């Protein structure tokens, strides 16, 4: 991943108050998944013309997929496709 994408994912994670770099942070995302997902999805929908923001959000989802439970929840929401 290019450095600019890493910085953007970090910034968006900070903006959404997410810690997706630690196991304890991912557990907090488990607990509040629906609220967090809705905030991220709303930002994605509001920025359809901004490929950088949308790419950063995809990067957040990719980092969330490290955790199998979060990956399954994203799959259930239709974010991930087989």
mmCIF file of the N, C-alpha and C atoms, coordinates in Angstrom:
data_MODEL
# 
_entry.id   MODEL 
# 
loop_
_atom_site.group_PDB 
_atom_site.id 
_atom_site.type_symbol 
_atom_site.label_atom_id 
_atom_site.label_alt_id 
_atom_site.label_comp_id 
_atom_site.label_asym_id 
_atom_site.label_entity_id 
_atom_site.label_seq_id 
_atom_site.pdbx_PDB_ins_code 
_atom_site.Cartn_x 
_atom_site.Cartn_y 
_atom_site.Cartn_z 
_atom_site.occupancy 
_atom_site.B_iso_or_equiv 
_atom_site.pdbx_formal_charge 
_atom_site.auth_seq_id 
_atom_site.auth_comp_id 
_atom_site.auth_asym_id 
_atom_site.auth_atom_id 
_atom_site.pdbx_PDB_model_num 
ATOM 1   N N  . UNK A 1 1  ? 0.850   -1.168  0.000  1.00 0.00 ? 1  UNK A N  1 
ATOM 2   C CA . UNK A 1 1  ? 0.000   0.000   0.000  1.00 0.00 ? 1  UNK A CA 1 
ATOM 3   C C  . UNK A 1 1  ? 0.901   1.238   0.000  1.00 0.00 ? 1  UNK A C  1 
ATOM 4   N N  . UNK A 1 2  ? 0.649   2.179   -0.903 1.00 0.00 ? 2  UNK A N  1 
ATOM 5   C CA . UNK A 1 2  ? 1.458   3.406   -0.927 1.00 0.00 ? 2  UNK A CA 1 
ATOM 6   C C  . UNK A 1 2  ? 1.358   4.177   0.383  1.00 0.00 ? 2  UNK A C  1 
ATOM 7   N N  . UNK A 1 3  ? 2.416   4.895   0.686  1.00 0.00 ? 3  UNK A N  1 
ATOM 8   C CA . UNK A 1 3  ? 2.480   5.634   1.953  1.00 0.00 ? 3  UNK A CA 1 
ATOM 9   C C  . UNK A 1 3  ? 1.308   6.595   2.114  1.00 0.00 ? 3  UNK A C  1 
ATOM 10  N N  . UNK A 1 4  ? 0.912   7.262   1.034  1.00 0.00 ? 4  UNK A N  1 
ATOM 11  C CA . UNK A 1 4  ? -0.201  8.211   1.138  1.00 0.00 ? 4  UNK A CA 1 
ATOM 12  C C  . UNK A 1 4  ? -1.501  7.504   1.537  1.00 0.00 ? 4  UNK A C  1 
ATOM 13  N N  . UNK A 1 5  ? -1.676  6.261   1.085  1.00 0.00 ? 5  UNK A N  1 
ATOM 14  C CA . UNK A 1 5  ? -2.873  5.495   1.473  1.00 0.00 ? 5  UNK A CA 1 
ATOM 15  C C  . UNK A 1 5  ? -2.817  5.114   2.940  1.00 0.00 ? 5  UNK A C  1 
ATOM 16  N N  . UNK A 1 6  ? -1.641  4.747   3.406  1.00 0.00 ? 6  UNK A N  1 
ATOM 17  C CA . UNK A 1 6  ? -1.477  4.393   4.818  1.00 0.00 ? 6  UNK A CA 1 
ATOM 18  C C  . UNK A 1 6  ? -1.812  5.592   5.696  1.00 0.00 ? 6  UNK A C  1 
ATOM 19  N N  . UNK A 1 7  ? -1.338  6.762   5.309  1.00 0.00 ? 7  UNK A N  1 
ATOM 20  C CA . UNK A 1 7  ? -1.608  7.985   6.070  1.00 0.00 ? 7  UNK A CA 1 
ATOM 21  C C  . UNK A 1 7  ? -3.104  8.296   6.048  1.00 0.00 ? 7  UNK A C  1 
ATOM 22  N N  . UNK A 1 8  ? -3.732  8.132   4.895  1.00 0.00 ? 8  UNK A N  1 
ATOM 23  C CA . UNK A 1 8  ? -5.165  8.401   4.787  1.00 0.00 ? 8  UNK A CA 1 
ATOM 24  C C  . UNK A 1 8  ? -5.977  7.442   5.654  1.00 0.00 ? 8  UNK A C  1 
ATOM 25  N N  . UNK A 1 9  ? -5.636  6.166   5.652  1.00 0.00 ? 9  UNK A N  1 
ATOM 26  C CA . UNK A 1 9  ? -6.336  5.195   6.501  1.00 0.00 ? 9  UNK A CA 1 
ATOM 27  C C  . UNK A 1 9  ? -6.141  5.559   7.971  1.00 0.00 ? 9  UNK A C  1 
ATOM 28  N N  . UNK A 1 10 ? -4.926  5.944   8.340  1.00 0.00 ? 10 UNK A N  1 
ATOM 29  C CA . UNK A 1 10 ? -4.660  6.366   9.712  1.00 0.00 ? 10 UNK A CA 1 
ATOM 30  C C  . UNK A 1 10 ? -5.511  7.578   10.077 1.00 0.00 ? 10 UNK A C  1 
ATOM 31  N N  . UNK A 1 11 ? -5.555  8.581   9.204  1.00 0.00 ? 11 UNK A N  1 
ATOM 32  C CA . UNK A 1 11 ? -6.331  9.794   9.462  1.00 0.00 ? 11 UNK A CA 1 
ATOM 33  C C  . UNK A 1 11 ? -7.818  9.478   9.593  1.00 0.00 ? 11 UNK A C  1 
ATOM 34  N N  . UNK A 1 12 ? -8.348  8.676   8.673  1.00 0.00 ? 12 UNK A N  1 
ATOM 35  C CA . UNK A 1 12 ? -9.770  8.346   8.734  1.00 0.00 ? 12 UNK A CA 1 
ATOM 36  C C  . UNK A 1 12 ? -10.093 7.513   9.973  1.00 0.00 ? 12 UNK A C  1 
ATOM 37  N N  . UNK A 1 13 ? -9.191  6.632   10.362 1.00 0.00 ? 13 UNK A N  1 
ATOM 38  C CA . UNK A 1 13 ? -9.380  5.852   11.583 1.00 0.00 ? 13 UNK A CA 1 
ATOM 39  C C  . UNK A 1 13 ? -9.461  6.787   12.789 1.00 0.00 ? 13 UNK A C  1 
ATOM 40  N N  . UNK A 1 14 ? -8.599  7.786   12.814 1.00 0.00 ? 14 UNK A N  1 
ATOM 41  C CA . UNK A 1 14 ? -8.623  8.783   13.885 1.00 0.00 ? 14 UNK A CA 1 
ATOM 42  C C  . UNK A 1 14 ? -9.939  9.557   13.844 1.00 0.00 ? 14 UNK A C  1 
ATOM 43  N N  . UNK A 1 15 ? -10.365 9.960   12.656 1.00 0.00 ? 15 UNK A N  1 
ATOM 44  C CA . UNK A 1 15 ? -11.603 10.718  12.477 1.00 0.00 ? 15 UNK A CA 1 
ATOM 45  C C  . UNK A 1 15 ? -12.805 9.931   12.984 1.00 0.00 ? 15 UNK A C  1 
ATOM 46  N N  . UNK A 1 16 ? -12.832 8.621   12.701 1.00 0.00 ? 16 UNK A N  1 
ATOM 47  C CA . UNK A 1 16 ? -13.944 7.771   13.133 1.00 0.00 ? 16 UNK A CA 1 
ATOM 48  C C  . UNK A 1 16 ? -13.750 7.204   14.538 1.00 0.00 ? 16 UNK A C  1 
ATOM 49  N N  . UNK A 1 17 ? -12.676 7.611   15.226 1.00 0.00 ? 17 UNK A N  1 
ATOM 50  C CA . UNK A 1 17 ? -12.357 7.145   16.581 1.00 0.00 ? 17 UNK A CA 1 
ATOM 51  C C  . UNK A 1 17 ? -12.201 5.626   16.630 1.00 0.00 ? 17 UNK A C  1 
ATOM 52  N N  . UNK A 1 18 ? -11.441 5.100   15.668 1.00 0.00 ? 18 UNK A N  1 
ATOM 53  C CA . UNK A 1 18 ? -11.214 3.659   15.573 1.00 0.00 ? 18 UNK A CA 1 
ATOM 54  C C  . UNK A 1 18 ? -9.770  3.326   15.896 1.00 0.00 ? 18 UNK A C  1 
ATOM 55  N N  . UNK A 1 19 ? -9.588  2.261   16.630 1.00 0.00 ? 19 UNK A N  1 
ATOM 56  C CA . UNK A 1 19 ? -8.256  1.674   16.801 1.00 0.00 ? 19 UNK A CA 1 
ATOM 57  C C  . UNK A 1 19 ? -8.319  0.302   16.154 1.00 0.00 ? 19 UNK A C  1 
ATOM 58  N N  . UNK A 1 20 ? -7.878  0.227   14.913 1.00 0.00 ? 20 UNK A N  1 
ATOM 59  C CA . UNK A 1 20 ? -7.915  -1.045  14.194 1.00 0.00 ? 20 UNK A CA 1 
ATOM 60  C C  . UNK A 1 20 ? -6.524  -1.658  14.079 1.00 0.00 ? 20 UNK A C  1 
ATOM 61  N N  . UNK A 1 21 ? -5.621  -1.174  14.912 1.00 0.00 ? 21 UNK A N  1 
ATOM 62  C CA . UNK A 1 21 ? -4.251  -1.692  14.874 1.00 0.00 ? 21 UNK A CA 1 
ATOM 63  C C  . UNK A 1 21 ? -3.949  -2.637  16.023 1.00 0.00 ? 21 UNK A C  1 
ATOM 64  N N  . UNK A 1 22 ? -4.837  -2.678  17.018 1.00 0.00 ? 22 UNK A N  1 
ATOM 65  C CA . UNK A 1 22 ? -4.600  -3.551  18.167 1.00 0.00 ? 22 UNK A CA 1 
ATOM 66  C C  . UNK A 1 22 ? -5.793  -4.487  18.363 1.00 0.00 ? 22 UNK A C  1 
ATOM 67  N N  . UNK A 1 23 ? -5.537  -5.584  19.025 1.00 0.00 ? 23 UNK A N  1 
ATOM 68  C CA . UNK A 1 23 ? -6.585  -6.556  19.306 1.00 0.00 ? 23 UNK A CA 1 
ATOM 69  C C  . UNK A 1 23 ? -7.676  -5.937  20.184 1.00 0.00 ? 23 UNK A C  1 
ATOM 70  N N  . UNK A 1 24 ? -7.279  -5.165  21.178 1.00 0.00 ? 24 UNK A N  1 
ATOM 71  C CA . UNK A 1 24 ? -8.287  -4.537  22.049 1.00 0.00 ? 24 UNK A CA 1 
ATOM 72  C C  . UNK A 1 24 ? -9.119  -3.515  21.272 1.00 0.00 ? 24 UNK A C  1 
ATOM 73  N N  . UNK A 1 25 ? -8.505  -2.828  20.336 1.00 0.00 ? 25 UNK A N  1 
ATOM 74  C CA . UNK A 1 25 ? -9.243  -1.880  19.502 1.00 0.00 ? 25 UNK A CA 1 
ATOM 75  C C  . UNK A 1 25 ? -10.257 -2.575  18.613 1.00 0.00 ? 25 UNK A C  1 
ATOM 76  N N  . UNK A 1 26 ? -9.862  -3.706  18.053 1.00 0.00 ? 26 UNK A N  1 
ATOM 77  C CA . UNK A 1 26 ? -10.786 -4.468  17.216 1.00 0.00 ? 26 UNK A CA 1 
ATOM 78  C C  . UNK A 1 26 ? -11.953 -5.009  18.035 1.00 0.00 ? 26 UNK A C  1 
ATOM 79  N N  . UNK A 1 27 ? -11.690 -5.369  19.289 1.00 0.00 ? 27 UNK A N  1 
ATOM 80  C CA . UNK A 1 27 ? -12.776 -5.839  20.156 1.00 0.00 ? 27 UNK A CA 1 
ATOM 81  C C  . UNK A 1 27 ? -13.785 -4.724  20.424 1.00 0.00 ? 27 UNK A C  1 
ATOM 82  N N  . UNK A 1 28 ? -13.310 -3.491  20.520 1.00 0.00 ? 28 UNK A N  1 
ATOM 83  C CA . UNK A 1 28 ? -14.224 -2.357  20.699 1.00 0.00 ? 28 UNK A CA 1 
ATOM 84  C C  . UNK A 1 28 ? -15.086 -2.164  19.453 1.00 0.00 ? 28 UNK A C  1 
ATOM 85  N N  . UNK A 1 29 ? -14.490 -2.428  18.286 1.00 0.00 ? 29 UNK A N  1 
ATOM 86  C CA . UNK A 1 29 ? -15.259 -2.343  17.043 1.00 0.00 ? 29 UNK A CA 1 
ATOM 87  C C  . UNK A 1 29 ? -16.336 -3.429  17.029 1.00 0.00 ? 29 UNK A C  1 
ATOM 88  N N  . UNK A 1 30 ? -16.010 -4.636  17.530 1.00 0.00 ? 30 UNK A N  1 
ATOM 89  C CA . UNK A 1 30 ? -17.013 -5.716  17.642 1.00 0.00 ? 30 UNK A CA 1 
ATOM 90  C C  . UNK A 1 30 ? -18.219 -5.222  18.415 1.00 0.00 ? 30 UNK A C  1 
ATOM 91  N N  . UNK A 1 31 ? -17.956 -4.612  19.548 1.00 0.00 ? 31 UNK A N  1 
ATOM 92  C CA . UNK A 1 31 ? -19.014 -4.194  20.468 1.00 0.00 ? 31 UNK A CA 1 
ATOM 93  C C  . UNK A 1 31 ? -19.941 -3.164  19.835 1.00 0.00 ? 31 UNK A C  1 
ATOM 94  N N  . UNK A 1 32 ? -19.376 -2.244  19.077 1.00 0.00 ? 32 UNK A N  1 
ATOM 95  C CA . UNK A 1 32 ? -20.154 -1.141  18.493 1.00 0.00 ? 32 UNK A CA 1 
ATOM 96  C C  . UNK A 1 32 ? -20.203 -1.227  16.977 1.00 0.00 ? 32 UNK A C  1 
ATOM 97  N N  . UNK A 1 33 ? -20.194 -2.431  16.441 1.00 0.00 ? 33 UNK A N  1 
ATOM 98  C CA . UNK A 1 33 ? -20.048 -2.595  14.990 1.00 0.00 ? 33 UNK A CA 1 
ATOM 99  C C  . UNK A 1 33 ? -21.098 -1.839  14.193 1.00 0.00 ? 33 UNK A C  1 
ATOM 100 N N  . UNK A 1 34 ? -22.369 -1.986  14.542 1.00 0.00 ? 34 UNK A N  1 
ATOM 101 C CA . UNK A 1 34 ? -23.421 -1.359  13.736 1.00 0.00 ? 34 UNK A CA 1 
ATOM 102 C C  . UNK A 1 34 ? -23.313 0.160   13.720 1.00 0.00 ? 34 UNK A C  1 
ATOM 103 N N  . UNK A 1 35 ? -23.026 0.754   14.855 1.00 0.00 ? 35 UNK A N  1 
ATOM 104 C CA . UNK A 1 35 ? -22.876 2.211   14.927 1.00 0.00 ? 35 UNK A CA 1 
ATOM 105 C C  . UNK A 1 35 ? -21.677 2.658   14.092 1.00 0.00 ? 35 UNK A C  1 
ATOM 106 N N  . UNK A 1 36 ? -20.562 1.960   14.255 1.00 0.00 ? 36 UNK A N  1 
ATOM 107 C CA . UNK A 1 36 ? -19.336 2.308   13.526 1.00 0.00 ? 36 UNK A CA 1 
ATOM 108 C C  . UNK A 1 36 ? -19.537 2.107   12.031 1.00 0.00 ? 36 UNK A C  1 
ATOM 109 N N  . UNK A 1 37 ? -20.125 0.978   11.662 1.00 0.00 ? 37 UNK A N  1 
ATOM 110 C CA . UNK A 1 37 ? -20.359 0.709   10.240 1.00 0.00 ? 37 UNK A CA 1 
ATOM 111 C C  . UNK A 1 37 ? -21.235 1.787   9.621  1.00 0.00 ? 37 UNK A C  1 
ATOM 112 N N  . UNK A 1 38 ? -22.303 2.172   10.307 1.00 0.00 ? 38 UNK A N  1 
ATOM 113 C CA . UNK A 1 38 ? -23.208 3.201   9.772  1.00 0.00 ? 38 UNK A CA 1 
ATOM 114 C C  . UNK A 1 38 ? -22.499 4.536   9.581  1.00 0.00 ? 38 UNK A C  1 
ATOM 115 N N  . UNK A 1 39 ? -21.638 4.919   10.529 1.00 0.00 ? 39 UNK A N  1 
ATOM 116 C CA . UNK A 1 39 ? -20.877 6.175   10.370 1.00 0.00 ? 39 UNK A CA 1 
ATOM 117 C C  . UNK A 1 39 ? -19.973 6.100   9.153  1.00 0.00 ? 39 UNK A C  1 
ATOM 118 N N  . UNK A 1 40 ? -19.266 4.980   9.006  1.00 0.00 ? 40 UNK A N  1 
ATOM 119 C CA . UNK A 1 40 ? -18.344 4.823   7.880  1.00 0.00 ? 40 UNK A CA 1 
ATOM 120 C C  . UNK A 1 40 ? -19.113 4.767   6.563  1.00 0.00 ? 40 UNK A C  1 
ATOM 121 N N  . UNK A 1 41 ? -20.211 4.022   6.539  1.00 0.00 ? 41 UNK A N  1 
ATOM 122 C CA . UNK A 1 41 ? -21.010 3.907   5.318  1.00 0.00 ? 41 UNK A CA 1 
ATOM 123 C C  . UNK A 1 41 ? -21.602 5.249   4.915  1.00 0.00 ? 41 UNK A C  1 
ATOM 124 N N  . UNK A 1 42 ? -22.069 6.031   5.890  1.00 0.00 ? 42 UNK A N  1 
ATOM 125 C CA . UNK A 1 42 ? -22.595 7.372   5.580  1.00 0.00 ? 42 UNK A CA 1 
ATOM 126 C C  . UNK A 1 42 ? -21.517 8.247   4.958  1.00 0.00 ? 42 UNK A C  1 
ATOM 127 N N  . UNK A 1 43 ? -20.312 8.191   5.498  1.00 0.00 ? 43 UNK A N  1 
ATOM 128 C CA . UNK A 1 43 ? -19.209 8.969   4.933  1.00 0.00 ? 43 UNK A CA 1 
ATOM 129 C C  . UNK A 1 43 ? -18.896 8.499   3.517  1.00 0.00 ? 43 UNK A C  1 
ATOM 130 N N  . UNK A 1 44 ? -18.932 7.200   3.305  1.00 0.00 ? 44 UNK A N  1 
ATOM 131 C CA . UNK A 1 44 ? -18.676 6.647   1.969  1.00 0.00 ? 44 UNK A CA 1 
ATOM 132 C C  . UNK A 1 44 ? -19.727 7.159   0.981  1.00 0.00 ? 44 UNK A C  1 
ATOM 133 N N  . UNK A 1 45 ? -20.992 7.097   1.374  1.00 0.00 ? 45 UNK A N  1 
ATOM 134 C CA . UNK A 1 45 ? -22.085 7.528   0.492  1.00 0.00 ? 45 UNK A CA 1 
ATOM 135 C C  . UNK A 1 45 ? -22.032 9.032   0.206  1.00 0.00 ? 45 UNK A C  1 
ATOM 136 N N  . UNK A 1 46 ? -21.631 9.826   1.188  1.00 0.00 ? 46 UNK A N  1 
ATOM 137 C CA . UNK A 1 46 ? -21.557 11.282  1.003  1.00 0.00 ? 46 UNK A CA 1 
ATOM 138 C C  . UNK A 1 46 ? -20.363 11.707  0.165  1.00 0.00 ? 46 UNK A C  1 
ATOM 139 N N  . UNK A 1 47 ? -19.398 10.819  -0.028 1.00 0.00 ? 47 UNK A N  1 
ATOM 140 C CA . UNK A 1 47 ? -18.179 11.160  -0.764 1.00 0.00 ? 47 UNK A CA 1 
ATOM 141 C C  . UNK A 1 47 ? -18.014 10.317  -2.018 1.00 0.00 ? 47 UNK A C  1 
ATOM 142 N N  . UNK A 1 48 ? -19.119 10.085  -2.724 1.00 0.00 ? 48 UNK A N  1 
ATOM 143 C CA . UNK A 1 48 ? -19.070 9.247   -3.923 1.00 0.00 ? 48 UNK A CA 1 
ATOM 144 C C  . UNK A 1 48 ? -18.133 9.808   -4.986 1.00 0.00 ? 48 UNK A C  1 
ATOM 145 N N  . UNK A 1 49 ? -17.951 11.107  -5.016 1.00 0.00 ? 49 UNK A N  1 
ATOM 146 C CA . UNK A 1 49 ? -17.073 11.720  -6.004 1.00 0.00 ? 49 UNK A CA 1 
ATOM 147 C C  . UNK A 1 49 ? -15.625 11.839  -5.559 1.00 0.00 ? 49 UNK A C  1 
ATOM 148 N N  . UNK A 1 50 ? -15.334 11.479  -4.336 1.00 0.00 ? 50 UNK A N  1 
ATOM 149 C CA . UNK A 1 50 ? -13.980 11.627  -3.797 1.00 0.00 ? 50 UNK A CA 1 
ATOM 150 C C  . UNK A 1 50 ? -13.342 10.244  -3.650 1.00 0.00 ? 50 UNK A C  1 
ATOM 151 N N  . UNK A 1 51 ? -12.578 9.855   -4.670 1.00 0.00 ? 51 UNK A N  1 
ATOM 152 C CA . UNK A 1 51 ? -12.006 8.508   -4.669 1.00 0.00 ? 51 UNK A CA 1 
ATOM 153 C C  . UNK A 1 51 ? -10.971 8.316   -3.568 1.00 0.00 ? 51 UNK A C  1 
ATOM 154 N N  . UNK A 1 52 ? -10.355 9.383   -3.088 1.00 0.00 ? 52 UNK A N  1 
ATOM 155 C CA . UNK A 1 52 ? -9.374  9.238   -2.009 1.00 0.00 ? 52 UNK A CA 1 
ATOM 156 C C  . UNK A 1 52 ? -10.063 8.844   -0.703 1.00 0.00 ? 52 UNK A C  1 
ATOM 157 N N  . UNK A 1 53 ? -11.141 9.531   -0.367 1.00 0.00 ? 53 UNK A N  1 
ATOM 158 C CA . UNK A 1 53 ? -11.881 9.193   0.851  1.00 0.00 ? 53 UNK A CA 1 
ATOM 159 C C  . UNK A 1 53 ? -12.437 7.780   0.737  1.00 0.00 ? 53 UNK A C  1 
ATOM 160 N N  . UNK A 1 54 ? -13.046 7.476   -0.401 1.00 0.00 ? 54 UNK A N  1 
ATOM 161 C CA . UNK A 1 54 ? -13.610 6.138   -0.589 1.00 0.00 ? 54 UNK A CA 1 
ATOM 162 C C  . UNK A 1 54 ? -12.524 5.072   -0.514 1.00 0.00 ? 54 UNK A C  1 
ATOM 163 N N  . UNK A 1 55 ? -11.368 5.340   -1.091 1.00 0.00 ? 55 UNK A N  1 
ATOM 164 C CA . UNK A 1 55 ? -10.251 4.393   -1.015 1.00 0.00 ? 55 UNK A CA 1 
ATOM 165 C C  . UNK A 1 55 ? -9.763  4.208   0.410  1.00 0.00 ? 55 UNK A C  1 
ATOM 166 N N  . UNK A 1 56 ? -9.739  5.290   1.183  1.00 0.00 ? 56 UNK A N  1 
ATOM 167 C CA . UNK A 1 56 ? -9.341  5.202   2.580  1.00 0.00 ? 56 UNK A CA 1 
ATOM 168 C C  . UNK A 1 56 ? -10.320 4.367   3.395  1.00 0.00 ? 56 UNK A C  1 
ATOM 169 N N  . UNK A 1 57 ? -11.589 4.507   3.077  1.00 0.00 ? 57 UNK A N  1 
ATOM 170 C CA . UNK A 1 57 ? -12.605 3.714   3.771  1.00 0.00 ? 57 UNK A CA 1 
ATOM 171 C C  . UNK A 1 57 ? -12.466 2.239   3.407  1.00 0.00 ? 57 UNK A C  1 
ATOM 172 N N  . UNK A 1 58 ? -12.183 1.958   2.150  1.00 0.00 ? 58 UNK A N  1 
ATOM 173 C CA . UNK A 1 58 ? -11.919 0.571   1.744  1.00 0.00 ? 58 UNK A CA 1 
ATOM 174 C C  . UNK A 1 58 ? -10.702 0.037   2.502  1.00 0.00 ? 58 UNK A C  1 
ATOM 175 N N  . UNK A 1 59 ? -9.703  0.882   2.705  1.00 0.00 ? 59 UNK A N  1 
ATOM 176 C CA . UNK A 1 59 ? -8.532  0.490   3.483  1.00 0.00 ? 59 UNK A CA 1 
ATOM 177 C C  . UNK A 1 59 ? -8.881  0.155   4.923  1.00 0.00 ? 59 UNK A C  1 
ATOM 178 N N  . UNK A 1 60 ? -9.799  0.916   5.512  1.00 0.00 ? 60 UNK A N  1 
ATOM 179 C CA . UNK A 1 60 ? -10.266 0.622   6.876  1.00 0.00 ? 60 UNK A CA 1 
ATOM 180 C C  . UNK A 1 60 ? -10.955 -0.735  6.892  1.00 0.00 ? 60 UNK A C  1 
ATOM 181 N N  . UNK A 1 61 ? -11.828 -0.965  5.917  1.00 0.00 ? 61 UNK A N  1 
ATOM 182 C CA . UNK A 1 61 ? -12.508 -2.260  5.852  1.00 0.00 ? 61 UNK A CA 1 
ATOM 183 C C  . UNK A 1 61 ? -11.493 -3.394  5.684  1.00 0.00 ? 61 UNK A C  1 
ATOM 184 N N  . UNK A 1 62 ? -10.467 -3.165  4.882  1.00 0.00 ? 62 UNK A N  1 
ATOM 185 C CA . UNK A 1 62 ? -9.436  -4.191  4.693  1.00 0.00 ? 62 UNK A CA 1 
ATOM 186 C C  . UNK A 1 62 ? -8.733  -4.500  6.010  1.00 0.00 ? 62 UNK A C  1 
ATOM 187 N N  . UNK A 1 63 ? -8.416  -3.468  6.772  1.00 0.00 ? 63 UNK A N  1 
ATOM 188 C CA . UNK A 1 63 ? -7.771  -3.695  8.067  1.00 0.00 ? 63 UNK A CA 1 
ATOM 189 C C  . UNK A 1 63 ? -8.715  -4.399  9.044  1.00 0.00 ? 63 UNK A C  1 
ATOM 190 N N  . UNK A 1 64 ? -9.992  -4.116  8.943  1.00 0.00 ? 64 UNK A N  1 
ATOM 191 C CA . UNK A 1 64 ? -10.956 -4.787  9.797  1.00 0.00 ? 64 UNK A CA 1 
ATOM 192 C C  . UNK A 1 64 ? -11.054 -6.279  9.455  1.00 0.00 ? 64 UNK A C  1 
ATOM 193 N N  . UNK A 1 65 ? -10.775 -6.633  8.214  1.00 0.00 ? 65 UNK A N  1 
ATOM 194 C CA . UNK A 1 65 ? -10.879 -8.024  7.769  1.00 0.00 ? 65 UNK A CA 1 
ATOM 195 C C  . UNK A 1 65 ? -9.811  -8.918  8.381  1.00 0.00 ? 65 UNK A C  1 
ATOM 196 N N  . UNK A 1 66 ? -8.815  -8.347  9.026  1.00 0.00 ? 66 UNK A N  1 
ATOM 197 C CA . UNK A 1 66 ? -7.817  -9.150  9.732  1.00 0.00 ? 66 UNK A CA 1 
ATOM 198 C C  . UNK A 1 66 ? -8.502  -9.982  10.806 1.00 0.00 ? 66 UNK A C  1 
ATOM 199 N N  . UNK A 1 67 ? -9.556  -9.424  11.381 1.00 0.00 ? 67 UNK A N  1 
ATOM 200 C CA . UNK A 1 67 ? -10.327 -10.120 12.410 1.00 0.00 ? 67 UNK A CA 1 
ATOM 201 C C  . UNK A 1 67 ? -11.459 -10.896 11.723 1.00 0.00 ? 67 UNK A C  1 
ATOM 202 N N  . UNK A 1 68 ? -11.528 -12.192 11.964 1.00 0.00 ? 68 UNK A N  1 
ATOM 203 C CA . UNK A 1 68 ? -12.509 -13.029 11.258 1.00 0.00 ? 68 UNK A CA 1 
ATOM 204 C C  . UNK A 1 68 ? -13.952 -12.654 11.593 1.00 0.00 ? 68 UNK A C  1 
ATOM 205 N N  . UNK A 1 69 ? -14.218 -12.258 12.824 1.00 0.00 ? 69 UNK A N  1 
ATOM 206 C CA . UNK A 1 69 ? -15.584 -11.875 13.196 1.00 0.00 ? 69 UNK A CA 1 
ATOM 207 C C  . UNK A 1 69 ? -15.995 -10.603 12.454 1.00 0.00 ? 69 UNK A C  1 
ATOM 208 N N  . UNK A 1 70 ? -15.108 -9.619  12.417 1.00 0.00 ? 70 UNK A N  1 
ATOM 209 C CA . UNK A 1 70 ? -15.416 -8.379  11.694 1.00 0.00 ? 70 UNK A CA 1 
ATOM 210 C C  . UNK A 1 70 ? -15.537 -8.640  10.196 1.00 0.00 ? 70 UNK A C  1 
ATOM 211 N N  . UNK A 1 71 ? -14.686 -9.521  9.674  1.00 0.00 ? 71 UNK A N  1 
ATOM 212 C CA . UNK A 1 71 ? -14.767 -9.879  8.251  1.00 0.00 ? 71 UNK A CA 1 
ATOM 213 C C  . UNK A 1 71 ? -16.149 -10.467 7.947  1.00 0.00 ? 71 UNK A C  1 
ATOM 214 N N  . UNK A 1 72 ? -16.626 -11.351 8.803  1.00 0.00 ? 72 UNK A N  1 
ATOM 215 C CA . UNK A 1 72 ? -17.940 -11.959 8.591  1.00 0.00 ? 72 UNK A CA 1 
ATOM 216 C C  . UNK A 1 72 ? -19.059 -10.925 8.683  1.00 0.00 ? 72 UNK A C  1 
ATOM 217 N N  . UNK A 1 73 ? -18.930 -9.980  9.608  1.00 0.00 ? 73 UNK A N  1 
ATOM 218 C CA . UNK A 1 73 ? -19.937 -8.923  9.737  1.00 0.00 ? 73 UNK A CA 1 
ATOM 219 C C  . UNK A 1 73 ? -19.949 -8.029  8.495  1.00 0.00 ? 73 UNK A C  1 
ATOM 220 N N  . UNK A 1 74 ? -18.767 -7.717  7.964  1.00 0.00 ? 74 UNK A N  1 
ATOM 221 C CA . UNK A 1 74 ? -18.698 -6.918  6.734  1.00 0.00 ? 74 UNK A CA 1 
ATOM 222 C C  . UNK A 1 74 ? -19.290 -7.692  5.557  1.00 0.00 ? 74 UNK A C  1 
ATOM 223 N N  . UNK A 1 75 ? -19.052 -8.991  5.531  1.00 0.00 ? 75 UNK A N  1 
ATOM 224 C CA . UNK A 1 75 ? -19.632 -9.834  4.494  1.00 0.00 ? 75 UNK A CA 1 
ATOM 225 C C  . UNK A 1 75 ? -21.158 -9.808  4.579  1.00 0.00 ? 75 UNK A C  1 
ATOM 226 N N  . UNK A 1 76 ? -21.697 -9.910  5.787  1.00 0.00 ? 76 UNK A N  1 
ATOM 227 C CA . UNK A 1 76 ? -23.137 -9.865  5.993  1.00 0.00 ? 76 UNK A CA 1 
ATOM 228 C C  . UNK A 1 76 ? -23.747 -8.536  5.556  1.00 0.00 ? 76 UNK A C  1 
ATOM 229 N N  . UNK A 1 77 ? -22.994 -7.447  5.711  1.00 0.00 ? 77 UNK A N  1 
ATOM 230 C CA . UNK A 1 77 ? -23.462 -6.121  5.298  1.00 0.00 ? 77 UNK A CA 1 
ATOM 231 C C  . UNK A 1 77 ? -23.363 -5.925  3.783  1.00 0.00 ? 77 UNK A C  1 
ATOM 232 N N  . UNK A 1 78 ? -22.709 -6.857  3.098  1.00 0.00 ? 78 UNK A N  1 
ATOM 233 C CA . UNK A 1 78 ? -22.582 -6.747  1.642  1.00 0.00 ? 78 UNK A CA 1 
ATOM 234 C C  . UNK A 1 78 ? -21.359 -5.976  1.190  1.00 0.00 ? 78 UNK A C  1 
ATOM 235 N N  . UNK A 1 79 ? -20.460 -5.661  2.111  1.00 0.00 ? 79 UNK A N  1 
ATOM 236 C CA . UNK A 1 79 ? -19.245 -4.928  1.755  1.00 0.00 ? 79 UNK A CA 1 
ATOM 237 C C  . UNK A 1 79 ? -18.297 -5.839  0.978  1.00 0.00 ? 79 UNK A C  1 
ATOM 238 N N  . UNK A 1 80 ? -18.226 -7.102  1.399  1.00 0.00 ? 80 UNK A N  1 
ATOM 239 C CA . UNK A 1 80 ? -17.343 -8.078  0.772  1.00 0.00 ? 80 UNK A CA 1 
ATOM 240 C C  . UNK A 1 80 ? -18.172 -9.016  -0.098 1.00 0.00 ? 80 UNK A C  1 
ATOM 241 N N  . UNK A 1 81 ? -17.608 -9.370  -1.207 1.00 0.00 ? 81 UNK A N  1 
ATOM 242 C CA . UNK A 1 81 ? -18.278 -10.295 -2.132 1.00 0.00 ? 81 UNK A CA 1 
ATOM 243 C C  . UNK A 1 81 ? -17.409 -11.520 -2.340 1.00 0.00 ? 81 UNK A C  1 
ATOM 244 N N  . UNK A 1 82 ? -18.047 -12.635 -2.569 1.00 0.00 ? 82 UNK A N  1 
ATOM 245 C CA . UNK A 1 82 ? -17.299 -13.859 -2.876 1.00 0.00 ? 82 UNK A CA 1 
ATOM 246 C C  . UNK A 1 82 ? -16.732 -13.781 -4.249 1.00 0.00 ? 82 UNK A C  1 
# 
